[in-house]
Amino acid sequence: MTHTLHSTLHASHPTHHGTTMAESGKFIKLDQFLKWQGIVDTGGQAKQLIQEGQVRVNGQAERRRGRKLVNGDTVTVGGTILVVEVP
């Protein structure tokens, strides 16, 4: 069974560099997204999950933790599908 969650990223949500989504071109990096969604607690956990091939973006295995996610991208971890919505 899969679950789909729609995740809205607010323009005021800061990135790790102190900029906002709007200022950085309305994207979020995959490792940041996994932390923001509570899938992992740390960047190291995100890196491990991604490098082990347990994360798919738009149906394809993704091994780049810096992959930029934009509106409509889907991230699948285990049986959970997250849909990225960047305002």
C-alpha positions in Angstrom: 0.0 0.0 0.0 1.3 3.4 -0.9 0.4 6.8 0.7 0.6 10.0 -1.2 1.3 13.2 0.7 1.2 16.6 -0.8 3.8 18.8 0.7 3.6 22.5 0.3 6.9 24.4 0.8 6.3 28.0 1.9 8.4 30.7 0.4 9.4 31.8 3.8 10.8 28.4 4.7 14.6 29.0 5.1 17.1 26.8 3.3 20.3 25.8 5.1 22.1 28.8 3.6 19.6 31.2 5.2 17.8 32.1 1.9 14.2 31.3 1.1 12.7 29.1 -1.5 11.6 32.1 -3.5 15.1 33.6 -3.4 16.7 30.4 -4.5 14.6 29.8 -7.5 11.7 27.8 -5.9 13.4 24.5 -5.4 14.6 22.4 -2.5 17.4 19.9 -2.5 16.4 16.2 -2.0 18.3 15.8 1.3 16.7 19.0 2.8 13.3 17.8 1.6 13.7 14.5 3.4 14.6 16.3 6.6 11.8 18.8 6.3 9.3 16.0 5.8 10.6 14.1 8.9 11.7 11.1 6.9 15.1 11.5 8.4 16.5 13.5 11.3 19.9 14.4 9.9 21.7 15.1 6.7 23.8 12.0 7.3 20.7 9.8 7.5 19.4 11.4 4.3 22.8 10.8 2.5 22.8 7.1 3.5 19.2 6.6 2.5 19.8 8.2 -0.9 23.1 6.4 -1.5 21.5 3.1 -0.7 19.0 3.7 -3.5 16.0 3.8 -1.2 14.8 7.1 -2.6 13.1 7.6 -6.0 12.3 10.9 -7.7 9.7 10.9 -10.4 9.9 7.1 -10.4 13.6 6.9 -10.9 16.2 5.9 -8.3 18.1 9.0 -7.3 21.5 8.9 -5.7 22.3 12.6 -5.7 21.4 14.2 -2.4 21.6 17.6 -4.0 19.0 16.9 -6.6 16.8 20.0 -7.0 13.1 19.3 -6.5 10.5 21.5 -8.0 6.7 21.7 -8.3 5.1 18.4 -9.1 8.1 16.2 -8.5 7.3 13.0 -6.6 9.6 11.6 -4.0 9.1 7.9 -3.0 10.6 6.5 0.2 9.4 3.0 1.2 5.6 3.0 0.5 5.2 6.8 0.9 4.9 9.1 -2.1 5.5 12.8 -1.4 4.4 15.4 -4.0 6.5 18.6 -3.9 4.5 21.8 -4.2 6.6 24.9 -4.2 4.6 28.1 -4.2 
